[in-house]
């Protein structure tokens, strides 16, 4: 039984998770997601990937506890035990921006999966947390590394060490999410929000993601070099040239007291 479905809306691929009753994420389900998304990286007709849940009140509640118990005892489990590292890494490595649409509980592995996405949008009932310390563990799917890089070490350590939960309003305030949308019709609202990104030229989106995501792993001077390497092909791209020429024309035709948008 598959836990994921994939559909396409224009140039947006939408991966939807459904694993009742609480959307616990298993090793096998992570493997399914990786198998679903990997081919999308080479598709020029896909500019953005959106990850959502079809189960009301849940994004990914957290990791499947039965899987973790079996792994701890050395017993066989369905799926790859490394999936909690490889699948989030895939989300970072995919060329296209990946957006997480979080409508409900996203604790532990749910928060970690969202952190591996390029952008995160939440409903008003979304909640986040890394509660692993409360059960004698630590976050093990990248949370100890991605969260402090996103919101700062002090705030990340507060969340990790206290095991407290973060509601949508606080998540927006600290930069954990980029937008909070109403819970009513959230999936459609999240798709509409995603279209703001997907309307732009795919090669520019890909290059911008790489400049930021890869640049964060580099010393600043090397990050500048990476940016230069990525911007030169975009400057010479015929599509980019056409966009700039059209913008110049709009400037020429518009009085200076009126703002010309890009």
N, C-alpha and C positions, 0 to 999 in steps of 0.2 A: 504493500500500500504506500503510495507516494504521499509525502507531507507537504509538497510544494506544487504549485501550478504556475505557469508562465503565460502571460498574454502580452500583446503589444498594442500600444496606443500611439499612433504616429511613429515618432522616433524614440519613444520611451518603452523600455522593457519593464514589465511589472511582475515581480516574483512574490507570490502570496503564500504565506505559511498558515497551515491549519493542522493542529495536532491536539484535539480535545483530550482531556477537559481543561487543561491549563497551559497548553503550548510549551510544555517542557521540551528543551532542545536535546535530542539524542545525538550520539556520534553519527548514526546512520543518516539522520535528517540533515546534519551539517554536510555530510558527503553528498547527499542529494542536491543541496543548494550549490555546492561547488561544481557538480556535474552539469547543473542547469545553467550556471553563469559563465563557465569557462568559454564555451563557444561564442558567447556574445562579444567577447573582446575583439574578435576579428571581423565583426559585422559593421560595415560602414553605415547601415541604415539604423543603427542603435546609437543614440548620442548620450543617453542617460539611463541608468538603471534605478528603479524604485523598489524597495523592499518593504512589504507591508504584512499585516496579519488579517485573516478573515474571522478570527475568534474575538468577539466583543470583550473588552476589558483586559486583553493580553496582547503584547507584542511577542516577546519570548519571556516567559515567567522567570526561568533560569535553566541551568543544565538539568538533564534527566538524572535524578539521584540514583536510580537503579544502575545506570551505566557507570557512574562514578564508584558505586559500591562494588560492582563486579570487577572493575579495573583495579581497585585497591586490593582486592583479594586475589588478583592474578587470574581471574576467570575470563573465558571468552566473552566478547561483546560484539554485537552487530555494528559494523562500521569501523573506521580507523580511529585508534585512540589519539592520534595526532591531530584529529580534525579540528579541535578547539584552537589549534595554532594555525593550521594551514588554511582553513576557510576564512577566518578574519584577515589573514595576510592576502588572500586572493582578492578580497574586497578592496584593499589598498592598491594592489598591483594591477587591477583591471584598468584599461586605458580610460574608460568613461567614468565620469562622476557617478558615485553610488549614493543614493539618498535613502535614509531610514525614516519611515513613517510610523511613529510610535503612539499607539492608542491604547494605553493601559499599562499594565505591569511590565517592566523591563529591568529585572534585578539580576545581579550576578552576570551570568553569561549573556543575558539579554542586553544589559548595559554594555558589556564588552563587544558584542556583535555590532551594536550601534556605534560604538567608538571607532570601529574599523571602517565605517562608512565615511564618505566625504563630507556629507551634511546630514543633519538630523532635524526633523520637524516633529512636534509633539501635539497631541490633543490636550485638552484641559484636564483630563483624568490620568495622563501619563505619570508614571513614577519610576525613579531610577535608584540604583544603589548597588554597592559592592559589599554584600554582607558576609563574605567568606570567613573573615576573622571570627565571627560569632560562632562558627562551627569548627574552630581550630585550624582553619585553612587560610590561604591567601588567594587573591584573584590570580588565575593561571592562564587566562586567554588574552593576555595583553593589557589588562586593566591597570596594572601598576605602572606601565610605561606610557600608554596612550593618554590616560586621564590627566596626569600631571603636565604632559606636553600641551594639553588642550586648555586646562583651566588653572595651571600653576600647582606647584608641589604642596603648598600649605592647604589649599582647598581640597586637593586630591587626598592628602593624608587624613584630613578631617573626615571625609566620606568613608575612606577605607578603614580607618582605625575605630571610628565610632559605630560603623555599620548602619548609620542612619539613612533614611530614605529621602530622596529629593523629589519634590513635586515639580510640575511643569513650570510654574512661575519662577521658582528658584533656579531651575535648569536653564531657563532663558536668561536670567539675571547674571549667572556665572559663565555663560557662554557654552554650556553643555549642548544646548539646542539652539537653532537659528530662528525658529518661529514657533509660536503656539497658536493652534487653530481650534475652532469650536469642535466639540465631540460629535455633534449632529452632522451627519454627512461628511465625517472626517476623511474617509478614503477618497472621495471625490475632491474635497478641498485640498488634500495633499497632492493629488494628481495635478490639479490646477496650479498649485505652487511650483510643482516640478516643471511644468511647462515654461515657467519664467526662465529656467536654466536651459531647457532643451531647445528653445527657439533659436539659440545661437549656433554658430558654425562649429561642427563637430571637431575638426582639427584644433581649433582654438580652445575648446573646452578641454580636450585631452592634454594639450600642452600646458595650459594653466594648472590643471590638477598635478601634473608631473612636477612643474616648477615649485609648487608649494609643498606637496607631500615628500618628494625626494629632497628638496632643498632644506627641509626641517632636519634632515639627518646629517647635514653637512656643516662645516664651518662657514661663517658668513661669506668670506671671500669666494669659497667654492660654490656657494649658493648663487652668488652673482654671476659666476662663470656659467653655471647651469642655465640661469635665466637668459643670458646672452645666447647660448647655444640653441635654446628653444625659440627665442623671439626672432632670430634672423630668418628662418624659413617662413614664419608667419608674415613677416614684413614683405617678402617677395611673392607671397602666394597671390595668384590672380584674383581669387575671391576676396581676399583682404584688400587688395588694391581697388577693386570695384566698390567695396563698401566705403573706403576712404574717399574715393572720388564722388560717390553719392552724397556723403556727408559734407564735402566741400561745396557741392552744388547747393545743398540746403542752406548752408551758411550764407552763400552768395545771394540767395533768394529771400532771406529772412532778415527783417530789421534787427539791429543789435539789441534793442530793448526786449526782444522775445528770445527766450532760451531755446536752443536747438538741442533736442535729445538725440542720443546715439541710437 
